Amino acid sequence: CAQALSPKAHETGAGNTLRATSTTMSEFHSSSALAHQTEAGDAAGFSFHNVQRNDFLASMSSQSNIALPSAKKTGTTIVGMIYKDGVVLGADTRATGGTEVADKNCEKIHYLADNIYCCGAGTAADTEMTTKLISSQLELLRRNTKTPSRVVAACTLLKRLLFKYQGHISAALVLGGCDSTGPHVYQVYPHGSTGKLPYTTMGSGSLAAISVFETEWRENMSEGEARNLVQKAILAGIFNDLGSGSNCDTCVIRMDGTVDFTRGAVTPNDVGVLRAAIHHSSLLTMQKGTTPILSSVFHKSKGAAAPVTMADITVTPMET
């Protein structure tokens, strides 16, 4: 209640403060009094305007049998951890659109700088455009300062952008990289809150992945041990979360400046071997000449003076 008081209430004594509290709270329940208070310029504290609006919308939807829009469900498993000489990031490759698998080999580890990469969960377009924007800003910052990018600088740019849009950019990120101060891993939530951790997971499969880290992670792990642990955490998300699946991508960022980005480091759902083991009957393969051709007639174009060739066709490449 103290935060909802007007500034004048804090200047009064204890008894007056109680009276100011009851007056302020009662005014929130009166629209005319609230409007009068706003016009007078004395309104302060919390605003509960949307409470009555939400109740009205809920009652209208129940009467008209119209469902209110709900949040889009997404699925991903992304992880990051610090080891002795750097950072290892990992992600699955399944992109979903509701209950359908839209892409089986989606790339979720994004480039920010030569020494900084970022895993994205949430809406694919939001994570892609957000990381591209921050990558551009980091490039401009490097040109101005003539120094390599710091991981904390990337984290600050990301959190400022996401906080400005109040969570409407659906991008939950795991940021990892190495700079002059050492290896760093950050988790960045869509609302802009961040945390610096030795290991972290995000996405719908994060609970399965974090259980692997909490069981087996330890300080000063070697690169091979860290890579295997990240792959194990991603596989836990792939096999225990319906929104995660397909393959496992990994990205190793070392303190010496080298990066090892591996697409399809683990392919547990490769169906090529299974399909090769299935032998279909030759009766299902239609040979040439199975369907007889009764007649063949060629009609020359009457409108064009010359025959149309491939040189007359304009091919426009699709943006990817």
C-alpha positions as CSV (number, residue, x, y, z in Angstrom):
1,C,0.0,0.0,0.0
2,A,2.9,2.4,0.7
3,Q,3.9,2.4,-3.0
4,A,0.3,3.3,-4.0
5,L,0.2,6.4,-1.9
6,S,0.5,9.9,-3.2
7,P,3.6,11.9,-2.4
8,K,1.6,14.0,0.1
9,A,0.7,10.9,2.2
10,H,4.4,10.3,3.0
11,E,4.6,13.7,4.7
12,T,1.9,13.0,7.2
13,G,2.0,11.1,10.5
14,A,1.0,7.5,11.1
15,G,-2.7,8.3,11.6
16,N,-2.9,10.5,8.6
17,T,-1.1,7.9,6.5
18,L,-3.8,5.3,7.2
19,R,-6.5,7.8,6.2
20,A,-4.6,8.6,3.0
21,T,-4.2,4.9,2.2
22,S,-7.9,4.2,2.5
23,T,-8.8,7.3,0.5
24,T,-6.4,6.4,-2.3
25,M,-7.6,2.8,-2.5
26,S,-11.2,3.8,-2.5
27,E,-10.6,6.2,-5.4
28,F,-9.3,3.4,-7.5
29,H,-12.7,1.8,-7.3
30,S,-14.5,5.0,-8.5
31,S,-13.9,5.9,-12.1
32,S,-15.2,9.4,-11.7
33,A,-13.0,10.1,-8.7
34,L,-10.0,8.6,-10.6
35,A,-10.7,10.8,-13.6
36,H,-11.0,13.9,-11.3
37,Q,-7.8,12.9,-9.6
38,T,-6.0,12.5,-12.9
39,E,-7.2,15.8,-14.2
40,A,-6.0,17.5,-11.0
41,G,-2.5,16.0,-11.5
42,D,-2.4,14.3,-8.1
43,A,-2.6,10.7,-9.2
44,A,0.4,8.6,-8.1
45,G,1.2,4.9,-7.6
46,F,-0.2,1.8,-9.3
47,S,-2.8,1.9,-12.1
48,F,-5.5,-0.7,-12.2
49,H,-7.3,0.6,-15.4
50,N,-6.9,-2.8,-17.2
51,V,-8.6,-4.8,-14.5
52,Q,-12.1,-3.7,-15.4
53,R,-11.2,-3.9,-19.1
54,N,-10.0,-7.5,-18.8
55,D,-13.2,-8.5,-16.8
56,F,-15.3,-6.9,-19.5
57,L,-13.5,-8.7,-22.3
58,A,-13.8,-12.0,-20.5
59,S,-17.5,-11.6,-19.9
60,M,-18.1,-10.6,-23.6
61,S,-16.2,-13.6,-24.9
62,S,-18.1,-16.0,-22.7
63,Q,-21.4,-14.6,-23.8
64,S,-20.6,-14.6,-27.5
65,N,-18.6,-17.9,-27.5
66,I,-15.5,-16.2,-28.9
67,A,-12.2,-17.5,-27.6
68,L,-9.7,-14.8,-26.5
69,P,-6.3,-15.0,-28.3
70,S,-3.7,-17.1,-26.4
71,A,0.0,-17.0,-26.4
72,K,1.7,-19.0,-29.2
73,K,3.4,-22.2,-27.8
74,T,6.9,-22.7,-29.0
75,G,9.4,-25.5,-28.5
76,T,13.2,-25.4,-28.3
77,T,16.1,-26.7,-26.1
78,I,19.1,-24.4,-25.9
79,V,22.0,-24.6,-23.5
80,G,25.3,-23.0,-22.6
81,M,28.1,-23.7,-20.2
82,I,31.6,-22.5,-19.2
83,Y,34.5,-24.9,-19.3
84,K,38.2,-24.5,-18.5
85,D,39.3,-22.8,-21.7
86,G,36.0,-21.3,-23.1
87,V,32.3,-21.7,-23.7
88,V,30.2,-24.4,-25.3
89,L,26.7,-23.6,-26.7
90,G,24.2,-26.2,-27.9
91,A,20.7,-26.2,-29.5
92,D,18.3,-28.6,-31.2
93,T,17.1,-28.1,-34.8
94,R,13.3,-28.5,-34.7
95,A,11.2,-25.5,-35.6
96,T,7.5,-25.9,-34.9
97,G,4.3,-24.0,-35.9
98,G,1.8,-24.9,-33.3
99,T,1.6,-28.7,-33.4
100,E,3.3,-29.1,-36.8
101,V,7.0,-29.5,-37.4
102,A,7.8,-26.6,-39.8
103,D,11.6,-27.2,-40.1
104,K,13.6,-30.3,-39.1
105,N,17.0,-28.6,-39.5
106,C,16.6,-25.1,-38.2
107,E,19.7,-23.2,-37.2
108,K,19.3,-21.7,-33.7
109,I,22.9,-20.7,-32.9
110,H,23.4,-17.2,-34.2
111,Y,26.5,-15.1,-34.9
112,L,27.0,-11.9,-33.0
113,A,30.7,-11.4,-33.2
114,D,33.8,-13.4,-33.9
115,N,34.0,-14.3,-30.2
116,I,30.3,-14.1,-29.3
117,Y,27.5,-16.4,-30.3
118,C,23.9,-16.6,-29.2
119,C,21.3,-19.4,-29.0
120,G,17.7,-18.3,-29.6
121,A,14.4,-19.8,-28.3
122,G,10.9,-18.4,-29.0
123,T,9.6,-17.0,-32.3
124,A,12.1,-17.8,-35.0
125,A,11.7,-14.5,-36.8
126,D,12.2,-12.5,-33.5
127,T,15.4,-14.4,-32.6
128,E,16.8,-14.0,-36.1
129,M,16.2,-10.3,-36.4
130,T,17.1,-9.5,-32.9
131,T,20.5,-11.2,-33.2
132,K,21.1,-9.6,-36.6
133,L,20.4,-6.1,-35.2
134,I,22.7,-6.6,-32.2
135,S,25.4,-8.0,-34.4
136,S,25.3,-4.9,-36.5
137,Q,25.4,-2.7,-33.4
138,L,28.4,-4.6,-32.1
139,E,30.2,-4.1,-35.4
140,L,29.6,-0.3,-35.3
141,L,30.9,-0.3,-31.7
142,R,34.0,-2.2,-32.6
143,R,34.7,0.3,-35.4
144,N,34.3,3.3,-33.0
145,T,36.3,1.9,-30.1
146,K,38.9,-0.1,-32.2
147,T,38.6,-2.9,-29.6
148,P,37.1,-6.4,-29.7
149,S,33.5,-6.8,-28.5
150,R,32.9,-7.6,-24.9
151,V,30.3,-10.2,-24.0
152,V,28.8,-7.9,-21.3
153,A,28.3,-5.3,-24.1
154,A,26.3,-7.7,-26.2
155,C,24.2,-8.6,-23.1
156,T,23.5,-4.9,-22.3
157,L,22.4,-4.2,-25.9
158,L,20.1,-7.3,-25.9
159,K,18.5,-6.5,-22.5
160,R,17.9,-2.8,-23.5
161,L,16.2,-3.8,-26.7
162,L,14.0,-6.5,-25.2
163,F,13.1,-4.4,-22.2
164,K,12.0,-1.5,-24.4
165,Y,9.4,-3.8,-26.1
166,Q,8.2,-5.2,-22.7
167,G,8.3,-8.8,-23.8
168,H,6.5,-8.5,-27.1
169,I,9.7,-9.6,-28.8
170,S,9.5,-13.3,-28.2
171,A,13.2,-14.0,-27.9
172,A,14.7,-16.0,-25.0
173,L,18.4,-16.2,-25.5
174,V,21.5,-18.0,-24.2
175,L,24.5,-15.7,-24.8
176,G,28.0,-17.0,-24.7
177,G,31.5,-15.8,-25.6
178,C,35.1,-15.2,-24.6
179,D,36.8,-11.8,-24.2
180,S,39.8,-10.3,-22.4
181,T,38.0,-10.9,-19.0
182,G,37.4,-14.6,-19.6
183,P,34.6,-16.9,-20.7
184,H,31.0,-15.8,-20.0
185,V,27.5,-17.2,-20.3
186,Y,24.3,-15.1,-19.9
187,Q,20.6,-16.0,-20.0
188,V,18.4,-13.3,-21.4
189,Y,14.6,-13.4,-20.9
190,P,12.1,-11.8,-23.4
191,H,11.3,-9.1,-20.9
192,G,14.9,-8.0,-20.6
193,S,16.0,-9.6,-17.3
194,T,19.4,-11.3,-17.5
195,G,21.6,-13.6,-15.4
196,K,25.2,-14.5,-15.5
197,L,25.7,-18.2,-14.8
198,P,28.3,-21.0,-15.2
199,Y,25.6,-23.0,-17.1
200,T,22.1,-22.4,-18.2
201,T,19.3,-23.8,-20.3
202,M,16.2,-22.2,-21.9
203,G,13.2,-23.2,-24.0
204,S,10.5,-25.8,-23.5
205,G,13.0,-28.5,-23.0
206,S,15.1,-26.6,-20.5
207,L,13.9,-28.6,-17.5
208,A,15.1,-31.9,-19.0
209,A,18.4,-30.2,-20.0
210,I,19.1,-28.5,-16.7
211,S,18.7,-31.8,-14.8
212,V,21.7,-33.1,-16.8
213,F,23.8,-30.0,-15.9
214,E,22.9,-30.1,-12.2
215,T,23.9,-33.7,-12.1
216,E,27.2,-33.8,-14.0
217,W,28.5,-30.2,-14.4
218,R,31.7,-29.3,-12.5
219,E,34.3,-26.6,-12.7
220,N,37.3,-26.7,-14.9
221,M,36.0,-29.4,-17.3
222,S,38.0,-30.2,-20.4
223,E,36.7,-29.3,-23.9
224,G,35.8,-32.8,-24.7
225,E,33.9,-33.3,-21.5
226,A,32.1,-30.0,-21.9
227,R,31.1,-30.8,-25.5
228,N,29.8,-34.3,-24.5
229,L,27.8,-32.8,-21.6
230,V,26.2,-30.2,-23.8
231,Q,25.2,-32.9,-26.3
232,K,23.8,-35.0,-23.6
233,A,21.7,-32.1,-22.2
234,I,20.3,-31.3,-25.7
235,L,19.5,-35.0,-26.3
236,A,17.6,-34.9,-23.0
237,G,15.5,-32.1,-24.4
238,I,15.0,-33.8,-27.7
239,F,13.7,-37.1,-26.3
240,N,11.7,-35.6,-23.4
241,D,10.1,-32.5,-25.0
242,L,7.7,-32.7,-27.9
243,G,8.7,-29.2,-29.1
244,S,12.3,-30.1,-29.4
245,G,13.7,-32.7,-31.8
246,S,15.8,-33.6,-34.8
247,N,19.6,-32.9,-34.5
248,C,22.0,-31.3,-32.0
249,D,24.2,-28.3,-33.1
250,T,27.2,-27.3,-31.0
251,C,29.4,-24.2,-30.9
252,V,32.7,-24.1,-29.0
253,I,34.2,-20.7,-28.4
254,R,37.8,-20.8,-27.0
255,M,39.9,-18.2,-25.2
256,D,42.5,-18.3,-28.0
257,G,39.9,-16.8,-30.4
258,T,39.1,-19.9,-32.4
259,V,35.5,-21.1,-32.9
260,D,34.3,-24.6,-33.8
261,F,30.6,-24.4,-35.0
262,T,29.3,-27.9,-35.8
263,R,26.0,-28.4,-37.6
264,G,24.5,-31.8,-36.9
265,A,27.1,-32.8,-34.2
266,V,24.6,-35.5,-33.1
267,T,21.9,-36.9,-35.4
268,P,19.9,-39.2,-33.2
269,N,16.8,-39.1,-35.5
270,D,18.6,-40.0,-38.8
271,V,16.1,-42.1,-40.8
272,G,18.4,-42.8,-43.7
273,V,19.4,-46.2,-42.3
274,L,15.8,-47.2,-41.6
275,R,14.7,-46.2,-45.1
276,A,17.5,-48.1,-46.8
277,A,16.5,-51.2,-44.9
278,I,13.0,-51.2,-46.4
279,H,12.8,-53.0,-49.7
280,H,9.7,-52.2,-51.8
281,S,8.3,-54.7,-54.3
282,S,9.3,-54.1,-57.9
283,L,5.6,-54.1,-58.7
284,L,5.4,-50.6,-57.1
285,T,8.0,-49.2,-59.5
286,M,6.3,-48.1,-62.7
287,Q,8.5,-48.8,-65.7
288,K,8.7,-46.7,-68.9
289,G,5.9,-47.7,-71.3
290,T,3.5,-49.0,-68.6
291,T,0.9,-46.5,-69.7
292,P,0.4,-46.7,-73.6
293,I,0.4,-43.4,-75.5
294,L,-2.6,-43.4,-77.9
295,S,-1.6,-40.2,-79.9
296,S,0.8,-37.3,-79.8
297,V,0.0,-33.9,-81.3
298,F,2.2,-30.7,-81.2
299,H,0.4,-27.3,-81.6
300,K,2.8,-24.5,-82.6
301,S,2.2,-21.1,-80.9
302,K,0.3,-18.7,-83.2
303,G,0.8,-15.5,-81.2
304,A,4.6,-15.4,-81.1
305,A,6.7,-14.7,-84.2
306,A,9.6,-16.8,-82.9
307,P,9.5,-19.8,-80.5
308,V,9.9,-19.0,-76.8
309,T,13.2,-20.2,-75.3
310,M,14.7,-20.1,-71.8
311,A,16.4,-16.8,-72.8
312,D,13.0,-15.1,-72.8
313,I,12.2,-16.1,-69.2
314,T,13.2,-13.9,-66.3
315,V,14.1,-15.9,-63.2
316,T,14.0,-14.0,-59.9
317,P,15.8,-15.7,-57.0
318,M,13.9,-16.2,-53.8
319,E,15.1,-14.4,-50.7
320,T,16.3,-16.9,-48.1
